């Protein structure tokens, strides 16, 4: 089984590329979705986060994501502490999920923070989905209804796509001009 990590900045089109993988019958683990679930359900995460921030970080047994975001948004040290709590739990969840996919020749993990989290060490090949900045911003404005300043603030918290591309085995260009289907197919042929 080949494990493929898929990453890219916000608005790059990671989800579209993952849908193409699914059309090829490749199971995709969505790390960001699983992390949100684990933040609500994992006793380990809850215990460690409440030790850091207090019991009121959870409302009705659910993580108050807005409160957590406000605590870590501009504090790199606190963000690193939170990531050190959450990332190992997500990695363990991914490993359990992989065990259930034993009949699949390929599996993929989608995460915006593939390299930052160290999840790149859990896969055989890495892909960065790359789109020009203006294209990404336009997509996010349409999708999320936020303004450019909000988007740029979010982007400033992420590793630049150019850096991710340098670290990746493959780059998928998602600028609306190059076929995503052909690029995805070519990558799968090269991963065999």
CORFENCOR-V801587 format. One record per run of one state. SS is the DSSP state (~ for helix, > for strand, _ for the rest). FROM is the first residue (numbers start at 0). TO is the last residue. If there is no record, write none. Layout:
BEGIN
<<SS,FROM,TO> <SS,FROM,TO>>
END
This chain:
BEGIN
<<_,0,0> <>,1,6> <_,7,12> <~,13,22> <_,23,25> <>,26,29> <~,30,40> <_,41,41> <~,42,52> <_,53,53> <~,54,56> <>,57,58> <_,59,60> <>,61,62> <_,63,63> <~,64,71> <_,72,74> <~,75,98> <_,99,104> <>,105,109> <_,110,117> <~,118,121> <_,122,123> <>,124,129> <_,130,131> <~,132,143> <_,144,146> <~,147,154> <_,155,159> <~,160,166> <_,167,168> <>,169,172> <_,173,178> <~,179,190> <_,191,191>>
END
